[in-house]
Amino acid sequence: MIDRGLGISPSELRHVFEAFYRSPQVASAQIHGTGLGLTLASEIAGAMGGTLTVESEIGKGSAFTLHLPVLETGLEAVAANGVSRVNQQ
């Protein structure tokens, strides 16, 4: 997800996934929130074997990326294992 908001300073980036963390800049701008959204999103990503990352620049905005593992299923897994028949009788 990309936004064109305030951006996050490099010193704040390491804290954005901490529970209840709200940067002083966000608080002073009177932007409402509890500081739990990114924590929950990061925890859910981790529970699925993935990660949530952020890149940001002050005055330009932020980009959040969800990285999830890809699982092979069905015919893709069969083809990858070199099996030529799916249903052998």
N, C-alpha and C positions, 0 to 999 in steps of 0.2 A: 504494500500500500504506500502510495506517495502522497504527501501533503505539501502545501506551500505555506505552512505556518511559521511560527517564530524560529524554529530550528532549535537544536540542542547543542550546547557548548561541549567541547571535547572532555572537559572535566566532569560533566554531568552524565555523559553517556554510560559510564560503568554503573550508574545507579538506577537507570530508568526501569529495570526489571525488578527492583526491590519493592517489596510490599509497602504500601502507603507513602512511597517516595513521591514528592512533588517538588520540582525545582523552584527556587525563589522567584525566578522570572515568570513562571506560570502562576504562582500564587499572587504576585504583585499585579499581574495582568487580569486578575480576578476571573481566571478560567476555572470553572467548577469541575470537581472530580474527587475521587477518593484515593487515587494512586494505586488501585488494584487491577485495572484493566490489562496493563502490559504484564503484570505478574501472572495473572490467570492465563493469558494467552501463551506466555512462555512455558508455564507449567503444563498446559495442555499439549503444546508442541513436543515437549520432552516426554510426556506419557505416550506419545505416538512414535517415539524414536527419532524425533526431529529437533530442530532448533528454530529460534526466532532471532533474527539479527536486525541491527539498525545502523544506518549511515545518516549523518545529518550535518548541516551547515547553517550557522547562525544567519538569520535573515532570508534564507532560501527554502528551508523546510527539511523534512525527514523522509527517509525511505525505509520501510520495515519489510523484511522478506521472511517468509515462512519456508523452511527447508524440511521436506519430508522424504523418508526413504521410499524407494519404488520397489514393490514386491512383484515378482513374476507369478502369474497365475494362468491357469487354463492352457490353451494351445501355445502361448508364448513360452511357458516353462517346458512343455513337451518338446518344442522345437529346439530350445536351448540345450536340452539334454540329449539331443540326437535320436530321439525315439520317433520312428516313422509312422507308427500306428497308435491311435489313441485308445480304441476299443478292440482289444484282441480277444477272439473267442476260441 
